[in-house]
Amino acid sequence: MTTFKASADIVEVNRYDFEIVADTKEEAESKLKTYLETHCPYPYDHDMVDGVRCIDREPAMETRETESITLK
């Protein structure tokens, strides 16, 4: 029997909660979108960045789709 090595690109869903300092709901949404485009939140990432703080993360994630699999 042969052993194969493989790589897979998998899209996963992580659920985070945020605290956003803003004057309006629209501004808060804009700040969060900008934050997520420029930062990758992670557990215990509690620093305030441009008015946005990651405050919690659900301890589980789910796999949404497999982008590709490559056998080596």
Rosetta silent file (secondary structure, phi, psi, omega in degrees, C-alpha in Angstrom):
SEQUENCE: MTTFKASADIVEVNRYDFEIVADTKEEAESKLKTYLETHCPYPYDHDMVDGVRCIDREPAMETRETESITLK
SCORE:     score description
SCORE:     0.000 S_00000001
   1 L     0.000  141.446 -177.807    0.000    0.000    0.000 S_00000001
   2 L  -101.298  144.483  174.847    1.277    3.514   -0.883 S_00000001
   3 L  -102.204  128.964  178.625    1.147    6.596    1.322 S_00000001
   4 L  -108.876  145.050  171.503    0.229    9.852   -0.394 S_00000001
   5 L  -102.118  145.798 -178.577    0.801   13.356    0.879 S_00000001
   6 E  -143.230  154.184  172.759   -1.829   15.993    0.100 S_00000001
   7 E  -119.070  146.557  177.971   -2.516   19.697    0.582 S_00000001
   8 E  -139.059  135.662  171.781   -6.003   21.178    0.885 S_00000001
   9 E   -98.977  116.923 -173.259   -7.274   24.758    0.842 S_00000001
  10 E  -123.302  131.859  175.804  -10.345   24.823    3.104 S_00000001
  11 E   -90.147  124.815 -179.146  -12.704   27.719    3.793 S_00000001
  12 E  -121.268  154.556  178.600  -13.757   27.777    7.457 S_00000001
  13 E  -108.411  121.391  174.023  -16.205   29.933    9.371 S_00000001
  14 L  -111.177  141.775 -179.680  -15.050   31.487   12.635 S_00000001
  15 L  -111.940  118.669 -179.795  -17.464   33.471   14.785 S_00000001
  16 E  -118.731  154.317  170.230  -16.109   36.535   16.597 S_00000001
  17 E  -112.702  144.834 -177.010  -17.790   39.279   18.633 S_00000001
  18 E  -128.285  155.678  171.910  -16.559   42.854   18.376 S_00000001
  19 E  -117.712  125.454 -174.238  -16.856   46.092   20.307 S_00000001
  20 E  -126.346  129.480  176.792  -16.918   49.164   18.033 S_00000001
  21 L   -95.353  114.298 -178.208  -16.682   52.816   19.039 S_00000001
  22 L  -158.272  163.354  178.811  -18.737   54.878   16.549 S_00000001
  23 L   -86.076  -29.373 -178.277  -21.424   57.553   16.362 S_00000001
  24 L  -134.748  163.247  177.082  -23.815   55.648   14.072 S_00000001
  25 H   -62.180  -38.155  179.879  -24.612   52.076   13.109 S_00000001
  26 H   -64.791  -41.686  177.987  -23.398   52.821    9.566 S_00000001
  27 H   -65.587  -39.883  178.126  -20.072   54.127   10.855 S_00000001
  28 H   -62.135  -43.409  179.493  -19.686   51.055   13.072 S_00000001
  29 H   -63.991  -41.702  178.555  -20.336   48.761   10.121 S_00000001
  30 H   -63.601  -43.919  178.934  -17.828   50.656    7.988 S_00000001
  31 H   -62.219  -41.638 -179.701  -15.182   50.515   10.733 S_00000001
  32 H   -66.391  -41.801  178.220  -15.691   46.768   11.183 S_00000001
  33 H   -60.364  -44.868  178.825  -15.416   46.116    7.422 S_00000001
  34 H   -63.047  -44.348  178.664  -12.186   48.131    7.266 S_00000001
  35 H   -57.180  -46.690 -176.327  -10.833   46.343   10.348 S_00000001
  36 H   -71.380  -24.922  176.084  -11.551   42.912    8.842 S_00000001
  37 H   -74.796  -24.977 -174.182   -9.941   43.868    5.522 S_00000001
  38 H  -114.615   -7.541 -178.962   -6.708   44.887    7.262 S_00000001
  39 L  -134.714  152.010  174.367   -6.568   42.622   10.361 S_00000001
  40 L  -112.422  105.234 -178.752   -7.032   38.951   11.078 S_00000001
  41 L   -65.527  153.277  179.234   -8.811   38.572   14.447 S_00000001
  42 L  -149.619  160.489  178.910   -7.713   35.782   16.738 S_00000001
  43 L   -55.577  141.290  178.410   -8.587   34.522   20.223 S_00000001
  44 L    68.470   16.026  174.742   -7.360   36.814   23.001 S_00000001
  45 L   -88.588   87.897 -173.685   -6.841   39.684   20.522 S_00000001
  46 L  -105.582    9.756 -179.259   -8.268   42.400   22.776 S_00000001
  47 L   -74.884  139.189  175.733   -6.370   45.440   21.471 S_00000001
  48 L   -80.464  123.843  179.429   -8.467   48.377   20.217 S_00000001
  49 E  -126.594  115.720  179.423   -7.524   49.150   16.604 S_00000001
  50 L    51.597   38.625  177.277   -9.136   52.156   14.883 S_00000001
  51 L    84.862    9.501 -178.828  -12.118   51.971   17.236 S_00000001
  52 E  -125.799  134.001  177.767  -12.644   48.200   16.895 S_00000001
  53 E  -130.711  131.327  172.522  -11.856   45.523   19.475 S_00000001
  54 E   -81.166  118.784 -173.851  -12.269   41.750   19.080 S_00000001
  55 E  -108.036  -18.520 -178.967  -13.817   40.731   22.398 S_00000001
  56 E  -163.418  161.372  177.769  -14.718   37.079   22.030 S_00000001
  57 E  -141.988  135.033  173.978  -14.651   34.066   19.759 S_00000001
  58 L   -65.715  135.474 -171.603  -16.914   31.065   19.632 S_00000001
  59 L   -71.363   -5.746 -179.717  -14.725   28.074   20.493 S_00000001
  60 L  -121.359  159.145  174.027  -15.725   26.041   17.450 S_00000001
  61 L  -132.447  163.561  178.408  -15.563   26.606   13.749 S_00000001
  62 E  -126.312  149.361  178.201  -17.236   24.903   10.840 S_00000001
  63 E   -88.156  127.219 -179.517  -15.922   23.974    7.421 S_00000001
  64 E   -93.534  -45.701 -179.396  -17.870   25.583    4.593 S_00000001
  65 E  -160.671  156.711  175.049  -16.146   24.255    1.503 S_00000001
  66 E  -100.690  118.851 -177.481  -12.988   22.681    0.230 S_00000001
  67 E   -73.843  -47.169 -178.746  -11.363   24.941   -2.360 S_00000001
  68 E  -160.825  155.714  173.697   -8.834   22.481   -3.719 S_00000001
  69 E  -132.038  131.527  179.731   -6.954   19.295   -2.951 S_00000001
  70 E  -126.013  121.208  175.327   -3.530   18.535   -4.375 S_00000001
  71 E   -85.473  140.188 -179.366   -1.859   15.157   -4.086 S_00000001
  72 L  -113.320    0.000    0.000    1.927   15.216   -3.919 S_00000001
